[in-house]
């Protein structure tokens, strides 16, 4: 169960070390990120029921923030009362403070239809889809520092850190409508043995269960890779569904493909929706007409082309039924040929996906999280082969053009591979709103 006590900033997380700098107590970078999480969440979600401990915590964060505004020079902030510090937070504009928390591309809706928390938040793909459907995020958690920075830049909130720590869970508010989590799939220690939470202990899903048990939101929204359906012979999914039902939820699930929701990417993901009311009806989720990669590409740019000697094109490439992929050729890379039928080397499992070339007149394959070099090559309209740019990859995930990318390119490719197709999330979120929160 989640403890109700408030963790002080100085103790969150446990590895924070206090140093001296310019004559003042100075919290290291890790602590500063967590102070930013506390402060930014408060600024966007003013609450009237703050405890004295929470008020003191926010006041301390404001004092530290003010000191940092002076480039760590010693200034007299010790004389500030908590009331004065909190008054600054109530109306920061008059003090010209916290502008980075409000001058953001994607603010929450002013009149939300529902509230949600964003766990394993990544760069905020699920959040963006939920916000576009009228949802307001009131808590987020993500441990990767590069993803945190991207999230802060676009939403004005620094996500809290490692959700497996009780100190992180302590900041989750009591009242919210939807728990969202694109959680990583880890092998379960004991699958399908009917041992309650012990079946999932040691996995990140156990942390979701502990939060659900403590907070009991109206709806649970989970996203994962398609392989979850078959993991451990189907036992993992059975365990997940059984635990959610055990917690009192009606649970339905379906594998959806991003290519059915307006983006040219064959990206299949399982979506699990649990509700304390009636079961969610996936049949009402509205699809969109399929698009093609050619309509999502930049017309001009500093493109990375392959020379004709570096690849081989197929004579008559065909669109693959169902997926919409048009496999057009392959890079002339040295590969293992033992055990591969002659003439099918380019189709073998040893010929890895980064060596394959797809036509821009079809759908693109799934952008993987393991690919940090962006080796996605396409056959263009002028019959040349080039690499997709990272901005084009953001586009075929459904992120808006105004989404700010602040991480190194290698990190961006990883972030994209771990993210979601925004229009698909919005389509499901629309129906969550319609089916469970339409009377608001």
GIMONOR-V300263 format. One record per residue. N is the residue number from 1. RES is the residue in one letter. SS is DSSP state (hx for helix, st for strand, lp for the rest). BURIAL is 1 if it has 24 or more other C-alpha atoms within 12 Angstrom, else 0. Layout:
BEGIN
N;RES;SS;BURIAL, N;RES;SS;BURIAL
END
This chain:
BEGIN
1;X;lp;0, 2;X;lp;1, 3;X;lp;0, 4;X;lp;0, 5;X;lp;0, 6;X;lp;1, 7;X;lp;1, 8;X;lp;1, 9;X;hx;1, 10;X;hx;1, 11;X;hx;0, 12;X;lp;1, 13;X;lp;1, 14;X;lp;0, 15;X;lp;0, 16;X;lp;0, 17;X;lp;0, 18;X;st;0, 19;X;st;0, 20;X;st;0, 21;X;st;0, 22;X;lp;0, 23;X;lp;0, 24;X;st;0, 25;X;st;0, 26;X;st;1, 27;X;st;1, 28;X;lp;1, 29;X;hx;0, 30;X;hx;1, 31;X;hx;1, 32;X;hx;1, 33;X;hx;1, 34;X;hx;1, 35;X;hx;1, 36;X;hx;1, 37;X;hx;1, 38;X;hx;1, 39;X;hx;1, 40;X;hx;1, 41;X;hx;1, 42;X;hx;1, 43;X;hx;1, 44;X;hx;1, 45;X;lp;1, 46;X;lp;0, 47;X;lp;0, 48;X;lp;0, 49;X;lp;0, 50;X;lp;0, 51;X;lp;0, 52;X;hx;0, 53;X;hx;0, 54;X;hx;1, 55;X;hx;1, 56;X;hx;1, 57;X;hx;1, 58;X;hx;1, 59;X;hx;1, 60;X;hx;1, 61;X;hx;1, 62;X;hx;1, 63;X;hx;1, 64;X;hx;1, 65;X;hx;1, 66;X;hx;1, 67;X;hx;1, 68;X;hx;1, 69;X;hx;0, 70;X;lp;0, 71;X;lp;0, 72;X;lp;0, 73;X;lp;0, 74;X;lp;0, 75;X;lp;0, 76;X;lp;0, 77;X;lp;1, 78;X;lp;0, 79;X;lp;0, 80;X;lp;0, 81;X;lp;0, 82;X;hx;1, 83;X;hx;0, 84;X;hx;0, 85;X;hx;1, 86;X;hx;1, 87;X;hx;0, 88;X;hx;1, 89;X;hx;1, 90;X;hx;1, 91;X;lp;0, 92;X;hx;1, 93;X;hx;0, 94;X;hx;0, 95;X;hx;0, 96;X;lp;0, 97;X;lp;1, 98;X;lp;1, 99;X;hx;0, 100;X;hx;1, 101;X;hx;1, 102;X;hx;1, 103;X;lp;0, 104;X;lp;0, 105;X;lp;0, 106;X;lp;1, 107;X;lp;1, 108;X;lp;1, 109;X;lp;0, 110;X;lp;0, 111;X;lp;0, 112;X;lp;1, 113;X;lp;1, 114;X;st;1, 115;X;st;1, 116;X;st;1, 117;X;st;1, 118;X;st;1, 119;X;st;1, 120;X;lp;1, 121;X;lp;1, 122;X;lp;1, 123;X;lp;1, 124;X;lp;1, 125;X;hx;1, 126;X;hx;1, 127;X;hx;1, 128;X;hx;1, 129;X;hx;1, 130;X;hx;1, 131;X;hx;1, 132;X;hx;1, 133;X;lp;1, 134;X;lp;1, 135;X;st;1, 136;X;st;1, 137;X;st;1, 138;X;st;1, 139;X;st;1, 140;X;st;1, 141;X;st;1, 142;X;lp;1, 143;X;lp;1, 144;X;lp;1, 145;X;hx;1, 146;X;hx;1, 147;X;hx;1, 148;X;hx;1, 149;X;hx;1, 150;X;hx;1, 151;X;hx;1, 152;X;hx;1, 153;X;hx;1, 154;X;hx;1, 155;X;hx;1, 156;X;lp;1, 157;X;lp;1, 158;X;lp;1, 159;X;lp;1, 160;X;st;1, 161;X;lp;1, 162;X;lp;1, 163;X;lp;1, 164;X;lp;1, 165;X;lp;1, 166;X;hx;1, 167;X;hx;1, 168;X;hx;1, 169;X;hx;1, 170;X;lp;1, 171;X;lp;1, 172;X;lp;1, 173;X;lp;1, 174;X;lp;1, 175;X;lp;1, 176;X;lp;1, 177;X;lp;1, 178;X;st;1, 179;X;st;1, 180;X;st;1, 181;X;st;1, 182;X;lp;1, 183;X;lp;1, 184;X;lp;1, 185;X;lp;1, 186;X;lp;1, 187;X;lp;1, 188;X;lp;1, 189;X;lp;0, 190;X;lp;0, 191;X;lp;1, 192;X;lp;1, 193;X;lp;0, 194;X;lp;0, 195;X;lp;0, 196;X;hx;0, 197;X;hx;1, 198;X;hx;0, 199;X;hx;1, 200;X;lp;1, 201;X;lp;1, 202;X;lp;0, 203;X;lp;1, 204;X;hx;1, 205;X;hx;1, 206;X;hx;1, 207;X;hx;1, 208;X;hx;1, 209;X;hx;1, 210;X;hx;1, 211;X;hx;1, 212;X;hx;1, 213;X;hx;1, 214;X;hx;0, 215;X;hx;1, 216;X;lp;1, 217;X;lp;1, 218;X;lp;1, 219;X;st;1, 220;X;st;1, 221;X;st;1, 222;X;st;1, 223;X;st;1, 224;X;st;1, 225;X;st;1, 226;X;hx;1, 227;X;hx;1, 228;X;hx;1, 229;X;hx;1, 230;X;lp;0, 231;X;hx;0, 232;X;hx;0, 233;X;hx;0, 234;X;hx;0, 235;X;hx;1, 236;X;hx;1, 237;X;hx;1, 238;X;hx;1, 239;X;hx;1, 240;X;hx;1, 241;X;hx;1, 242;X;hx;1, 243;X;hx;1, 244;X;hx;1, 245;X;hx;1, 246;X;hx;0, 247;X;lp;1, 248;X;lp;1, 249;X;lp;1, 250;X;st;1, 251;X;st;1, 252;X;st;1, 253;X;st;1, 254;X;st;1, 255;X;st;1, 256;X;st;1, 257;X;st;1, 258;X;hx;1, 259;X;hx;1, 260;X;hx;1, 261;X;hx;1, 262;X;lp;1, 263;X;lp;1, 264;X;lp;1, 265;X;st;1, 266;X;st;1, 267;X;lp;1, 268;X;st;1, 269;X;st;1, 270;X;st;1, 271;X;st;1, 272;X;st;1, 273;X;st;1, 274;X;st;1, 275;X;st;1, 276;X;lp;1, 277;X;lp;0, 278;X;lp;0, 279;X;lp;1, 280;X;lp;1, 281;X;lp;1, 282;X;hx;1, 283;X;hx;0, 284;X;hx;0, 285;X;lp;1, 286;X;lp;0, 287;X;lp;1, 288;X;lp;0, 289;X;lp;0, 290;X;lp;1, 291;X;lp;1, 292;X;lp;1, 293;X;hx;1, 294;X;hx;1, 295;X;hx;0, 296;X;hx;1, 297;X;lp;1, 298;X;lp;1, 299;X;lp;0, 300;X;lp;0, 301;X;lp;0, 302;X;lp;0, 303;X;lp;0, 304;X;lp;0, 305;X;st;1, 306;X;lp;1, 307;X;lp;0, 308;X;hx;0, 309;X;hx;0, 310;X;hx;0, 311;X;st;1, 312;X;st;1, 313;X;st;1, 314;X;lp;0, 315;X;lp;0, 316;X;lp;0, 317;X;lp;0, 318;X;lp;0, 319;X;st;0, 320;X;lp;0, 321;X;lp;0, 322;X;lp;0, 323;X;lp;1, 324;X;lp;1, 325;X;st;1, 326;X;st;1, 327;X;st;1, 328;X;st;1, 329;X;st;1, 330;X;st;1, 331;X;st;1, 332;X;lp;0, 333;X;lp;0, 334;X;lp;0, 335;X;lp;0, 336;X;lp;0, 337;X;lp;0, 338;X;lp;0, 339;X;lp;0, 340;X;lp;0, 341;X;lp;0, 342;X;lp;0, 343;X;lp;0, 344;X;lp;0, 345;X;hx;1, 346;X;hx;1, 347;X;hx;1, 348;X;lp;0, 349;X;lp;0, 350;X;lp;0, 351;X;lp;0, 352;X;lp;0, 353;X;hx;1, 354;X;hx;1, 355;X;hx;1, 356;X;st;1, 357;X;st;1, 358;X;st;1, 359;X;st;1, 360;X;lp;1, 361;X;lp;1, 362;X;lp;1, 363;X;st;1, 364;X;st;1, 365;X;st;1, 366;X;lp;1, 367;X;lp;1, 368;X;lp;1, 369;X;lp;0, 370;X;lp;0, 371;X;lp;1, 372;X;lp;0, 373;X;lp;0, 374;X;lp;1, 375;X;lp;1, 376;X;lp;1, 377;X;st;1, 378;X;st;1, 379;X;st;1, 380;X;lp;1, 381;X;lp;0, 382;X;lp;0, 383;X;lp;0, 384;X;lp;1, 385;X;st;1, 386;X;st;1, 387;X;st;1, 388;X;lp;1, 389;X;lp;1, 390;X;hx;1, 391;X;hx;1, 392;X;hx;1, 393;X;hx;1, 394;X;hx;1, 395;X;hx;1, 396;X;lp;1, 397;X;lp;1, 398;X;lp;1, 399;X;lp;1, 400;X;lp;1, 401;X;lp;0, 402;X;lp;0, 403;X;lp;1, 404;X;lp;1, 405;X;lp;1, 406;X;lp;0, 407;X;lp;1, 408;X;lp;0, 409;X;hx;0, 410;X;hx;0, 411;X;hx;1, 412;X;hx;1, 413;X;hx;1, 414;X;hx;1, 415;X;hx;1, 416;X;hx;1, 417;X;hx;1, 418;X;lp;1, 419;X;lp;1, 420;X;lp;1, 421;X;lp;1, 422;X;hx;1, 423;X;hx;1, 424;X;hx;1, 425;X;hx;1, 426;X;hx;1, 427;X;hx;1, 428;X;hx;1, 429;X;hx;1, 430;X;hx;1, 431;X;hx;1, 432;X;hx;1, 433;X;hx;1, 434;X;hx;0, 435;X;hx;1, 436;X;hx;1, 437;X;lp;1, 438;X;lp;0, 439;X;lp;0, 440;X;lp;0
END
